[in-house]
Amino acid sequence: MRKSRLSEEQIIKILKEKEAGAKLADLCRRHGSASPCSTLEGEVRGMDVNEARRLKQLEDENRRLKHLVADLTLDNQALKLIVAKKY
């Protein structure tokens, strides 16, 4: 997944300005990002900066744990094949 050029703080600032009545396209252009604002709006709506950071940390940890589970599953399957061939 492509990393956003905007930080969580910038995204939340943009969304707060949008709630105040500014147009999203204008805000995104002003902050240097034309397209990802609308997709990020759904992800961080109603969050403050700390909640958005925590969400990002949890997503990173979840991704790391999924990779660990996949590696361990492959190891487990390989060991089962080895044991099945010996007996």
Order of alpha helices (4+ residues) and beta strands (2+ residues): alpha-alpha-alpha-alpha
